[in-house]
């Protein structure tokens, strides 16, 4: 079974730690939208990925921008 970055490709599950503030906001979004926290997190991850990739799926970020931060 293949593993990428600690992610078991069979289950495609990953544990992520959130601060209390982020967890509270995620739960509030869940209550207001009726979506599960898992769905909200996946949506936010995809939104972030869409922002840093072009139409072909290539990363648009410049390594120098990351190192300067």
C-alpha positions in Angstrom: 0.0 0.0 0.0 1.4 3.4 -1.0 1.8 6.2 1.5 2.3 9.9 0.5 3.3 12.4 3.2 1.9 10.2 5.9 -1.4 9.8 4.1 -2.6 6.3 3.5 -3.8 6.3 -0.1 -6.4 3.6 0.7 -8.3 5.6 3.3 -7.2 9.1 2.2 -7.7 10.4 5.7 -5.5 12.7 7.6 -5.5 14.1 11.1 -5.1 17.9 11.4 -4.8 19.9 14.6 -6.7 23.2 14.8 -6.5 26.0 17.4 -9.5 26.5 19.6 -10.4 29.7 17.6 -10.3 27.9 14.2 -12.3 24.9 15.6 -14.9 27.3 16.9 -15.2 29.1 13.6 -15.4 25.8 11.7 -18.2 24.6 14.0 -20.1 27.8 13.6 -19.9 27.5 9.8 -21.1 24.0 10.1 -24.1 25.0 12.2 -25.0 27.9 9.9 -24.6 26.0 6.6 -25.8 22.5 7.7 -22.6 21.1 6.2 -20.2 18.9 8.2 -16.9 20.3 9.4 -15.2 17.8 7.1 -17.0 19.2 4.0 -16.1 22.8 5.0 -12.4 21.9 5.5 -12.2 20.1 2.2 -13.9 23.1 0.5 -11.5 25.6 2.0 -8.5 23.4 1.1 -9.7 23.3 -2.5 -10.3 27.0 -2.6 -6.7 27.6 -1.4 -5.3 25.1 -4.0 -7.3 26.8 -6.8 -5.8 30.1 -5.8 -2.2 28.9 -6.2 -2.6 26.8 -9.4 -3.2 27.7 -13.0 -5.8 26.2 -15.3 -3.4 23.3 -16.1 -2.9 22.5 -12.5 0.6 24.0 -12.3 1.7 25.9 -9.2 1.7 29.7 -9.7 3.7 30.5 -6.6 7.3 31.7 -6.8 9.8 30.1 -4.4 11.3 33.5 -3.7 8.0 34.8 -2.5 7.8 32.0 0.0 11.4 32.5 1.3 10.8 36.2 1.8 7.9 35.7 4.2 
